[in-house]
Amino acid sequence: MSNTRYKLARGAQVRQEDFGLLFYRMNGPRLYFISSGDLLTPEFFEGVMTLDEWVAQNSQNNAYEGRVLELEKILSQLSEKKVIIEC
């Protein structure tokens, strides 16, 4: 269980798509996709809740809980690419 919260980095934007989330930076052509379905929404990146808290509050069933480790890994990669920041 991690206490890490996430916010969008300066110049980054996120939008909801059918498959999950699409991230992009205003200063570059790269796009980043998270196949998260409806588990994560752009509001998650306001930095208010940890991933565990978000999943517990927003998931409709326990099937999502198994994806937390996968999502943590993806969020870490986005942080390394400076699309999101850990707070």
C-alpha positions in Angstrom: 0.0 0.0 0.0 1.5 3.3 -1.1 0.8 6.8 0.2 1.8 8.3 -3.2 -0.6 10.7 -4.8 -0.3 11.9 -8.4 -0.8 15.2 -10.3 -0.4 16.1 -13.9 3.0 17.7 -14.6 3.1 21.2 -15.9 2.0 21.3 -19.6 0.5 17.8 -19.4 -3.2 17.0 -20.0 -5.3 13.9 -19.7 -8.7 13.0 -21.2 -11.0 10.0 -20.8 -11.3 7.7 -23.8 -13.3 4.4 -24.2 -10.2 2.3 -23.4 -9.1 4.4 -20.5 -6.9 7.5 -20.4 -4.9 9.4 -23.0 -2.1 11.7 -21.8 -0.3 14.3 -23.8 2.1 17.1 -23.3 1.7 20.5 -24.8 5.4 20.7 -25.7 5.8 17.4 -27.5 4.1 15.0 -29.9 4.1 12.0 -27.7 0.9 10.4 -26.5 0.6 8.0 -23.6 -2.3 5.6 -23.2 -3.4 3.7 -20.0 -5.8 0.8 -20.7 -7.6 1.4 -17.4 -11.2 1.2 -18.6 -13.3 3.2 -16.2 -11.1 2.5 -13.2 -9.2 5.8 -13.4 -10.6 9.1 -14.5 -8.9 12.5 -15.0 -10.0 13.5 -11.5 -7.7 11.0 -10.0 -4.8 13.2 -11.1 -5.9 16.1 -8.7 -3.6 14.5 -6.1 -6.3 14.1 -3.5 -6.3 10.3 -3.1 -3.8 7.4 -3.3 -4.4 4.7 -5.9 -5.6 2.3 -3.2 -8.1 4.9 -1.8 -9.3 5.7 -5.3 -9.9 2.1 -6.2 -11.6 1.4 -2.9 -14.0 4.3 -3.4 -14.7 4.0 -7.1 -14.5 0.3 -8.0 -17.8 -1.5 -8.4 -16.4 -4.9 -7.6 -13.2 -6.6 -6.3 -12.0 -7.4 -9.9 -10.2 -4.0 -10.0 -8.2 -4.6 -6.8 -6.0 -7.1 -8.7 -5.0 -4.3 -11.1 -3.6 -2.0 -8.5 0.0 -3.3 -8.8 -0.2 -3.1 -12.6 -1.5 0.5 -12.4 1.2 1.5 -9.9 3.8 0.3 -12.4 2.2 2.3 -15.2 1.9 5.4 -13.0 5.6 5.1 -12.1 6.5 5.0 -15.8 4.4 8.1 -16.5 6.2 9.8 -13.6 9.6 8.9 -15.1 8.5 10.4 -18.4 7.5 13.6 -16.5 3.9 13.4 -17.6 2.7 13.1 -14.0 4.4 14.0 -10.7 4.3 12.1 -7.4 3.1 14.1 -4.4 
